Amino acid sequence: MLERGKISALQMAFMMNPTILATGLLLVPAITAKTAKQDLWLSPIWASFIGFMIVFVAYRLHRLYPKETMFEYSEQILGKIPGKIVGVILVFYYFHVTGIIVREYGEFVSGTFLHQTPMVVIFSTMIIVSSMAVYGGLEVIGRCSEMIVPVLLVLYLVIFVMLLKDLDTKNFFPMLENGLGSSLKGSVVLQSWFSEFILVSFFFPYLRDQDKGMKWGMISVFSVMFYMVLTNVMSLLLFGKLTASLTYPVMVAARYISIADFLAHLESIVMALWVAGTFIKITVFYYVLVLGTAQWLKLTDFRTIVLPIGFLLILFGIWSAPNLQVLSHFLSTTAAFYLLSIQVGFPVILLIIALIKKKRQQMKGSITG
Amino acid sequence: MDLLSLHLFENEAVLKSTFTDCPDVIFRSFLIGNKTKALLIYTEGLANIEEIDKHVLSPLMQQETTRLPDIQTILEQKLSVSKVKPFTDTKHAVQEISSGNPVMLIDQQLEGITIGLAKWEKRAIEEPIAESVVRGPRDGFTETISVNISLLRRKIKSPNLKMKSLVVGRYSQTQIVYMYIEGIVDPHLLDEVHNRLNRIDIDGVLESGYIEEFIEDDPYSPFPQILNTERPDVAASSLLEGRVVILVDGTPFVLIAPTTLYSLFQASEDYYQRFMIGTLIRWLRYIFLLIALLLPSTYVAILTYHQEMLPTTLLLSMAKSREQVPFPALIEAVIMEITFEAIREAGIRLPKQIGSAISIVGALVIGQAAVSSGLVSAPMVMVVAFTGVASFSIPRYNASTAIRMLRFPMIVAAGTLGLLGIMLGILAIIVHLNTIRSFGVPYLSPMAPMKGEEMKDVLIRAPWWSIKKRPRLTGYSNTNRQPERQKPNPLKGTE
């Protein structure tokens, strides 16, 4: 096995939280508000079903091939050459997606704080820190998330509590004005975020307590859903119909915080915390990309390709979109289908084929036996 | 192996040629019972001459019998010294003489005798300077390894306190002893310590720092992966947690392995004061740790990039004080931090009488003059001073040096990328701390990987009756520290 480290299921759950939430919290309220209007807080709940499903699919696949990741068992399920082709699609897909995430991070930082700093500098500083963690392997990433994520989750709740006095519950109404349809429509884009839970399939083989993998996977889906609902409620009650027209509602919300007339304008601190979450997200994707590439190429050690891939990720970050408008448009339209087809379509098809194969083998076994 | 010869003059010749130009090695020949030739060799200043005269030379020289004495009878009847040992090898004799033990050779005998009467001037047991306490034992280790071992034995009287000894240093021949409690320590850890110590090949070991650099896990980390202490109570408590204590002859600093980050921020006194104040002080220390690491960089970041975070009045007063300052905040911070480090270093190295002069110069010239001349702003002086105070509150000197070192890259990161830079710096430190291990134990344990039970020695200082388990990674073979239900209660024993 390429990865010798082991993580606990709890660590995996901690890793998955910012992996979905980091970019989600920034963009989701605005994107869902466009279609779901005042029912946007319902959309994460619908979207989370995809999350629960995908964890289940990943777990079933894991049960069939307990020691392998998707890059490895796709070759077993589909045969050598189709499996390799699936592998190359996955590798390029993760290159692209990680590039997009790096770009989202860069756009956010340069758009809100460091207007003058070149994008490459923002990308590369983050990639350097991430590559340190990826180089350390899964164990290091798991431990880092175990330290960072609980703090982030609690502090995020603190932000919510500090905004309580500015929230206006009238913004909830009229509830379900257009029936469930609009909130369901709003959940389509969100589903692409939840479908990222397929990443758990890359961690299941390395869990110390494999039987708890499913449980903690589900718990992390639930917690992600909870935080998304919270975010959407927060921006809805704070901004009402304005939510849709803001790029980063949470950041604007952070400006409302004022403690004792002394601590005000905390958005820089919120940004710093968000960066910590994004770090986990980028690291997790980066790690899966490196691990997958190494497994696809049948390398003996993934550490040799960490830095070259990191360099490519900076390039993919630059290539992924010409500007924020295009990126945001892509994310709220095409990306949903793109992400869903690979992150949900692929594993589901793989599972179906694997199950059929298993059935056949059993039937064969019963005939010959 | 150069075995002793039967003829005394041959042995004498070998040893004399070994110790040519060593006038401190004395060869004293005498006759046992007026007949048998014998030779006593000792090093001046390292042997207890009065005891030798009284218990070795006089009983042997006054012996009346003319019978040829054999080694066994001499050992059993003549030498009234408790620590004697026969040997057959000249190399052994050379080693014993060098380390201070007198050696006796007798004609027509294939064996010699080493007499354990080494004695030299040693420092008395004093209160350790680097780790002083208000409440707690005041004895500290000294430069003599036998004294240090006895200090530990005084704390842990169980026969399970074991030790293994080895000699490192081709020229210095330094004795190194590692101690552990059998039944608590992890045997794998013991093997690892043994192997790492045995791999060392160096010409001389003058301080335990030499050993530390040879056996640590990650030599390129700014964080110390092996704890050192001058206090026997700290060493004893580590032994009880299943750690290994390494004593090096010639230095009062003993090494403790494995070490986690949190043990660097714990003082022995935390455990002697009542647990509430222990907890509070521990948290104060964590806050000061963050201040020591981050205050100057946060100040630079806010002044350079995030002025909006400051309340208007504070911002105005800061702007006023910075009006005349010619440097950007980053340069100002780096200059002041370097100045502070210089004053601190000078204060340590100088003799105590002049040391106070440095603090006057530092306070007056750099504090007052720099501000009034407008080269440095007053808030920056405050920030640097507060950072300095904060870094003194870290109980372990080598941990505070790690923080001091990391402060500078953090200032640069803050000056170039603002709070983002600070955050990336913190993340890099967290990642680094998660990658290093100390003798196989993750450095951040029990925080990551998380061990709920052990966190109560990190987040709080739990009362002694509730610390029922040893740290799992070092003391897993014998985890139970004390039985349940020891919480004090006046009704106890009455029901």
Interface residues (C-beta under 8 A of the other chain):
Chain A: S8 L10 Q11 V109 F113 L114 T117 V121 I122 T125 M126 I128 V129 M132 A133 G136 E139 V140 G142 R143 C144 E146 M147 I148 D261 F262 A264 H265 L266 S268 I269 M271 A272 L273 V275 A276 F279
Chain B: Y305 H306 E308 M309 P311 L417 G418 L419 L420 G421 I422 M423 L424 I426 L427 A428 I430 V431 H432 N434 T435 P442 L444 M447 A448 P449 M450
